[in-house]
Amino acid sequence: MNPIETARSFQSELRARAPEIEQARRLPADIARKLAQAGLFRMLIPAALGGQQSDPATVAGAIEALAEADASAGWCLMIGATTAMLSARLPPDLAAQMVADPEVICGGVFAPMGRAVDAGDHWRVTGRWKWGSGSQNCAWLAGGAVLMGEGGPLTDAAGQPLHRMMIFPAGDAELIDTWRTSGLCGTGSLDIAVKDILVPKARSVALQSDPPVAEGAVYRFPPFGLLAMGIAAVALGNARGALADFPAIAATSASQGSQRALAERNVVQAEFAQVSGEVEAARARFYQTIDILWRAVQADGTTAIADRAQLRLACAHAAKTSADAARRIYDLGGGSAVFLDSPLQRRFRDAHVITHHIMVAPSVFELAGRVLLGLPTRDDML
């Protein structure tokens, strides 16, 4: 099976276990292990290292399919798959050390919340990172760290602080249980903390400037576009899951004071059709922009800033549209949707946590808008 079909094969189990995942506040270890055994966390690992080296649309489709069943599971897959892609930018021996185990799961946080001090062949790293999704199931973790000199942060030619992703064994970190949230409860997005650990310099990566070591067009795809794409795929999967959940609820539920099932009401029929169309339109644009950028990468390895901006715009639009859809389906569910055993309120809460990620947050519209208007734009995050 390809990764999308593999992900779909888990949907029944994940739907049945969604309440358990939410109550556990993490992805249960046995589910994570099954996903790893099926190769889903290896989608972006180079083929030379035993990975699947999947194309971007396949990665998005697999994440979306898992999120249709449970958004938290889809989110953990997104984090694990994209973090494992760091192996494509490491020296082969260190990359093999990181992903040699066929069931390895990696996780991490790009945000440079740590500090790294030069210690010869190593960086001495201290930091604490929020949003460490899926970390309890990981063998390797990564965290962004600002490179520090004697007078403060080291900077690039534009005066911006230099930072790198520091990759370290999960056993070097402390996981701090801060994850009590309104949505994506089952992602186990704990804080990750390290103090004065030594990370070999060769096991650190600057996503904006370090070229890939591994061969393959997917490693020339804009890394932040790929991350945004994974988050949008979770959002779309969650919205499509809400749309799939609603017909059975509408067939058996009635509004207070009414004898007719929700499905028999004209206003429900019209709203449901409109929401369905809006989600599918956002989804079509999402995959269209992935295809445009992927063709460019395959052709000559370069991508125009306009195409990168369109992908980020499509991702942010998909996340926003999906959140709006989850809210409207939740509203259509009426009083029954407020109970914790209703999938509609979980879809609603998950959708509105997804939109807070910086890769699809409202600020992306400003960034894309500058490019669309032809204004000078710092494009290293595109």
N, C-alpha and C positions, 0 to 999 in steps of 0.2 A: 504493500500500500504506500501511496505517497503521503507526505505529512498531513495534508488536509484530510484525507480519508482516515488516517490514523487518529487524528484529533476527533473526528466525528464518531469513531468507534467508542470513545469514552463518554459521549454525551449522556447516555442513559444512566450510567453510574453516577456521573457528576450531578445530574438533576436530582436523583434520589438522595444524594448525600449533601446537597447544598445547605440545608439547615445545620447539619453537623459541622460543615466547614465554617459556617458563620459563627457558631457557638464556640468552636475550638479556637477561633481567632488566628488561624494559621491553616496552611494546606497540610492535611494529615500526611505523615511520613509515608504511609503505604501508597497513597495516591501519587505523591511525588516520585516514589520509586518506580511505579508502573509507567508513568510518563517518561521517566529516564530510560527505562528498559525498552520502551517503544521508540526511542531515538529522538523524541521531540525536542529535548534540550540541546541536541547536536545539529540543529538545522543550519546554524551559521558557523559551525566549526569547519575548517578547511578539510577537503577530501583527503589530502595528504596526511592528515592527523586522525583519519577515521571518521570524520564528520560528514554531514550530508551536503554541505555547501549549496543550500537551496537558493533559488532566486527570490527576490523581495516579495513578489505577489504570492508565492507559495507560503512564505513565512507569515505574511499578513493573513492569508486564508486559514492557516492552521490555528493561529491565535484567535481569530474571529470565531472559528468553529467551537473551540473550547469555551470561549466566553459566552456563546449562545446558551450553553448549559449552566455555567457558573462564572461570573465575572472575575471572582477572586482567583479561580484556577487559571483563567486566561491571562490575568495580570502576572501571576507567578511564572507562567510559561514565557511571557514577553520579557520579563526581567532576566530570567535564566538564559534564554536563547541569545539575547542581545549582549549580555555580559560575556558569554562564552566566546563571542566574536572577537574579543580582545586577543585571543590566541593567534589570530591572523596577523597581529602586529608585533608579536614576540619572536625572539630568536627560536629556531626550530626545537632546540633542546629544552628550553624553558616552556615553550608552548606544549611540547609533548608531556612534560612533567605535569602541567596544569590539566590537560584533558585526556590523558592516556586511559584512565578508567572509563570504560564505555557507559557507565551509569553516573558519571560525575555531574553535579549541578553547581553552577556558579551564580553569584549574585553580587550586587554592589550598587553604589550611588555615585553618579558623576559629579554632583555638586561639590566644589572644592571646600569642604568644611574641615579639612585637616591641614596640618603643617608638616613640611618635610625639610629637614636640614641635611646638608651634604655631609656624608660620613665615608668618604673615599669611594669604594665601589658600591656603596649602599646609600640609601636614603634612610635617615632616622625619622620615623613617622609617628605623630600623635594626632588624634582627631576623634571626633564623634559625629556620626552621620545619621540623619533621620531618614525615614522611608526605606529601610533595609528589607525590602519585600522578599519573602521566601527564605530568609537567611538561615532559619533553623534547619533547612534541608541541604545546605550548601557545604561543599568541601573547600571551596575557594571564594574569597570575597575581594572586592575592590572598592576603593574610595578615592575621590578626588582630593588632592592636597596642593596647597600653594607652596611653591619653592621659596624657602627663606634664606636670606643672607644676613650678614652681621648688622646691616642697617635697616632690615625689614624685608618685604617681599621682593624677589627678583622680578624684573619687568621686561617686556618685549620692546621693540622699537617704538611702538605706539604708547608706551607707558602703562600697558595693562599687565597685571600680575601673571607670572608664568605658573601653570599648574599641570599636574600629571595624575593619571589614574595609577594608584599604588595597588598592586595585586599581592595578596598574602593568604596563607592558609587560614581557614575559618577558626582553627584552634588558637590562633594568635589574638583573636578578638573576643571582647565581651559583648554579649547580646543583652540589651536592657529593655525590659518589657514596658514600653510606653504606648502600645497599640490598642487603644480603646477609642473607637471612632464611630461615626455615623454610617459609613459605607466602606466597601471593600474590606469588610471586617476579617474575612478569611485569608487575607494576604500575609498576615504575620509580619507587617512592616515595622519591625522593631528598630531601635537605635543600635548602631554598630559603633563600638568604641575600641580604640587601641592606644597604647601609651609606650612611647620609645621603642617601637619595634623596628628592626632592621629589614628593609626591603631592597634586594639587589636592584641596582639602577636599570639593569637590562630587563627587569620584571616590572617596569613602569611604562606607561603609554601616554603620549599626548595626542589625543584624537584629532585635534585640529592640524597638527604638523607632522606627526610620524607617519610615513608611508607604510602601506601594508607590506609585510614580508611574504605572505602567502600569495600564490597566483590565483586569479579568478576575478571576474568582473564584479561580483557582489561586494568585494572588498574595496572597490573604487566607488561604490554607491555612497552618497553623503551619509556619514554615520549618524548625524543628528536627524536627518530625514528618516533614516531607518528606525531610530528610536521613536520619533513622533508617529511614524506609521504604525508601529506596534501598539502604541497607546490608543490611537484612533481605531485600530482593529478591535481592541477590547471594548471600546465604546459602541461600535457598530454591532458587535456580537451581542452585547448586553441589550441593546435596543431591539434587535431582531428576536432575542429571547423573550422580551416582554411582549412583542407582537405575537409570538408563537404561544405564549401562555394565555393570552387574553380570550380567544374564542371559547375555550372550555369554561372559563369563568363567566363569560357573558351569557353562555347558554343556560347556566344554572342559577345565576344571581339576578335579583330584581332590585330596583330602587325602592327605598322606603315609600310606602303608600301606593305602590304599583303592583299589579298582578302580572305584568308582562316581564319576561326576561329581558336583560339588558340588550341582548342581541336582536331583539324584535323592535327596538326603538330607533326611529329614523335618525335622530341626532347622533346616536352611538354609531350607527352604520356609516354615516357620512364622515364623522371625525376619525373613525378607525381607518377608513379608506384613505383619507387625506394624510394621516400620520404615516401609514404604510408607504405611500408614494414619496413622501419627503425623505424618509430613511433610505429607500432604494435609490433615489436620485443622488443623495449625498454619497452613498456607497459606490454608485457608478462613477461619479467624478473622482472619488478616492482612488479606485483601481485604475482609472484612466490616467491620472497623473503619475502613478507608480510606473505604468507601462511606458509613458513618454520619457521619463527619466531613465528607466532601465534600458530602453533602446539607445539612448544617447551614451550611456556608460558602456554598453556593449560595442557601440560603433567605434568610438575613439577614446574612451576613458575619461572624457571631460563632460562637465555639466554646466549649462548656462545658469546664471544667477536667477533669471526669470523662471526657469523650470523648477529650480530648487524652491523658490518662493511659492510657486503654485502648489508644490507638494505640501509644504508647511501649511498653506492656506487651506488646502483640501482636508488635511488632518484636523486642523482646528475647527473647520466647518463641520466635519463629520462628528467630532466630539460634542459640539454645541447642539447640532441637530439631534443627535442621539439622546442627549440629556433632555431636550425639549420633548422628544417623543416619549421617553420614559415617564416624564411628569404627566403628559396628557393621557397616556394609557392608565397610569395610576389614578388620575382623576375620573376616568371613565369607569374604573372599577368600583367607585362609590365607597360606601361604608365598609364593605368587606376587605378593601385593600389596605386598611390601616392596621390590620392584625398581623402579628409577627409571623404567622404561618402562611401569609399570602406572599407569593413570589413577586407580586407587583410592587409592594413597598420596598422589598430588597433591591429590585431593579432600579427603582427611583433613587434610593440612597446611593447605590453603587455608581450610578450615572453621574451624580453631582459631586462625587469625590474625584472621579476621573478628570473632570474639567479643570480641576485645580492644579494638575501637573503642568509645569512651566513649558513643556513642549507643545501643549495644546491650549494653554491659557489665553485669555483675551489679548494679552500683549502681542501674541503672534499676529493678530490682525493688523496691528500697527506696523510690525516689521514687514509683513507682506505688502501692506499698503504703500510703504516708502518705495519698495522696489517697483510696484505697479505704477507709481507716479513718477518714476524716473529720478528719484532723489538719491543722493549719496547714502550708501547703506553699508554698515559693517556686516559683512556676510559670513564671518567665521562660524556663526551658530546656525547657518543655513545648510 
